[in-house]
Amino acid sequence: MAAAASVGPGLGSGPGDSPEGSEADAPERRRKAHGMLKLYYGLSEGEATGHTAGPDPLDPTDLNGAHFDPEVYLDKLRRECPLAQLMDSETDMVRQIRALDSDMQTLVYENYNKFISATDTIRKMKNDFRKMEDEMDRLATNMAVITNFSARISATLQDRHERITKLAGVHALLRKLQFLFELPSRLTKCVELGAYGQAVRYQGRARAVLQQYQHLPSFRAIQDDCQVITARLAQQLRQRFRCGFRAWSLFSNHIECPPHFFSPTAQKLSSLHLCHHREGSSGAPEQAECVELLLALGEPAEELCEEFLAHARGRLEEELSSLESELGPSPPAPDVLEFTDRGGNGFVGGLCQVAAAYQELFAAQGPAGAEKLAAFAQELGGRYFALVERRLAQEQGGSDNSLLVRALDRFHRRLRAPGALLAAARLSESATEIVERVARERLSHHLQGLKAAFLSCLTDVRQALAAPRLAGKEGPSLAELLANVASSILSHIKASLASVHLFTAKEVSFSNKPYFRGEFCSQGVREGLIVGFIRSMCQTAQSFCDSPGEKGGATPPALLLLLSRLCLDYETATISYILTLTDEQFLVQDQSPVTPVSTLCAEARETARRLLTHYVKVQGLVISQMLRKSVETRDWLSTLEPRNVRAVMKRVVEDTTAIDVQVGLLYEEGVRKAQSSDSSKRTFSVYSSSRQQGRYAPSYTPSAPMDTNLLSNIQKLFSERIDVFSPVEFNKVSVLTGIIKISLKTLLECVRLRTFGRFGLQQVQVDCHFLQLYLWRFVADEELVHLLLDEVVASAALRCPDPVPMEPSVVEVICERG
């Protein structure tokens, strides 16, 4: 405690404070020490005491305030507080005082070493400052002595300094005069030695002086001699410039430019560091020096530019002529990759060197020189692009894009360098436009290829359908042919997508262009190629639905059926699969509208419906022709009593059965109405029912034909109307129903145009019963067959003068025997 008490006051006092401070300043020093400790530990007033600041910081009764007055605080307590509260306040204050003393002791103990170190540091600083003050005093004394000596020396040498300055000026003037008088000989010697740069520098140093004093005879003579020598120097520099360009051209014609040649660094190096020709002619660096010296001699820069571009034009036109000769008809043209390599190494490399050298030589010409170079590059670049397009046009017939894309990549990549050097010529933009045009042409070529592949598949199907009939053997089924056609078309589509996908590969230099990231993918590949082919396929399929007398008559019905199923498969799954595959391979970044999948599916479904409807009409027409000929070529009045079913009816049943098998290979069964239990055993009694008895009653005689017609017409009013050409559904039952309706309707109309005898009517009876025995199982509603056959027999009875029907039992025997 004694140590703490002795150290505590030392904290509050500074190093220079006197220990005999007044007692009145002791509380202030204690508060200052307490505040310094709080500042060191980062504590606020409230955190140090655990109380919040009062509302009035000047309150003298605030124990924690800066203006605390003990007397005022005690007077307030005595006035306001009773004795018990005063005792409690005393106890609380004693506790707080002890707590503060304890905290103070803890702080002192914990920071004792820091206090000792601080005391030692302050003591050392006092000693160091005393030494520094002594050294500064000695330094000031020495500086004063040095200043005194310097002033004395300057005063002593003042006169001599002025004389030396005058003599030095005279010496410099004499040297200049000597240089002027020796200038012609110096220039002559430099020209003889080939030191053209030194000669131009001599001339530049003396030009202003000779021009200024040309009125003096001596200086005039020197100027005349120098002008003669300078003219000879300029002539030699021009000759050197021309020879240097020819040597550079010869060297450039034999240089092979690697792909990295076209980087900006390589361009500059190639234009500034070409090798010397073996005969000693100068290269591009010497050429640049010649131009610089000629400009320094006052030669017109525009004339030098024109001469440079004229020489460059001759060299580049030779390259273009060489490329054009490769496109001639007599020698075989090299492949497109080799052609673009030659153009890149020859013309593009030469143009790049010319541009870099021109900018290096005539950089000071400003916009006028840049415009000349841009016009020069644009003219020759246009001719080069025309040759490249001619060569690329020869590649449009191939199906493989890999070589073409590699050639386009190199063509586009190698035009980056001149495009960067000659931005005003727009060479890079023109190259990109050529690549885009080629890409569009390739898309059109692949679309035509897909169309040709589809037509080839149809030709193969026709041959496969015709081959079994010609050879008399079993051929591939329709299901196999459909699978072959679908897989072949899908493989061609995938091959086309893979081929055009090369244009968007990451390693291709032009794949990051906006066209190939947007329009090429959405409008070119998706809409132009895939959607265009699907619609073309639907249109080609619909073209087989012409009238039977035209193209449709030569179309095999099986082909119509196969195409309808193909279009239906495309509607259900294939279109969605192809478009999804296309969108995955070609990530579309274009917001242009595209054809929805639902629209294409609807078009494919409509095509399938038209084809299937046309198939029903064609097959119905085939059977109808047989029935019509069988009715029209027979003499129904003098026919014999029927003993068999006519062969044509058996053929109708056989053909219908074959059609049922054919359709069943591609389409599902479909839904039928509930069949009656006697469908297969229904005999001619159906034709001699109560309705028919009214027709065939004994009272029916030729004397009452109007009554019979009246009864028939009344019955038709109440019978169900049959829609022969109703829409066909995508199932076997609907297809067979449509074919049978057309056939029986044809039979009905043919019967109405003929006149029948008794046995003719009975033959019709037998034929209709035979058809009823077999055709009911093919249709959706067997009642349909019954109604149509009823109409046939009824029409035959109306056209018969002696309508005596055959007994049902006899009809059954004949049909069973048939």
Protein Blocks (a to p, Z undefined) as FASTA:
>chain_A
ZZmmmmmmmmmpcfkbcfkbcfklmmmmmmmmmmmmmmmnopafklmnopacdfblklmk
lmkbmkbcfklmmmmmmmmpcfklmmmmmmmmmmmmmmmmmmmmmmmmmmmmmmmmmmmm
mmmmmmmmmmmmmmmmmmmmmmmmmmmmmmmmmmmmmmmmmmmmmmmmmmmmmmmmmmmm
mmmmmmmmmmmnopamlmmmmmmmmmmmmmmmmmpmklmmmmmmmmmmmmmmmmmmmmmm
mmmmmmmmmmmmmpccdfklmpmklmmmmmmmcccdfkopacfklmmmmmmmmmmnopaf
klmmmmmmmmmmmmmmmmmmmmmmmmpmklccddfklmmmmmmmmmmmmmmmmmmmmmmm
mmmnommlmmmmmmmmmmmmmmmmmmmmmmmmmmmmpmbfklmmmmmmmmmmmmmmmmmm
mmmnommmmmmmmmmmmmmmmmmmmmmmmmmmmmmmmmmmmmmmmmmmmnopacddfklm
mmmmmmmmmmmmmmmmmmmmmmmgfklmklmpmklmmmmmmmmmmmmmmmmmmmmmmmmm
mmmmccfklmmmmpcfklmmmmmmmmmmmmmmmmmmmmmmmmmmmccfbfbdcddfklmm
mmmmmmmmmmmmmmmmmmmmmmmmmmmmmmmmpcfklpccdfbdcfklmmmmmmmmmmmm
mmmmmmcfbjcddddfklmmpcfklmmmmklmmmmpmklcfklmmlmmmmmmmmmmmpcc
ddfkgccddbfklmmmmmmmmmmmmmmmmmmmpccdfklmmmmmmmmmmmmmmmmmmpmb
lklmmmmmmmmmmmmmmmpmblcdddfklmmmmmmmZZ
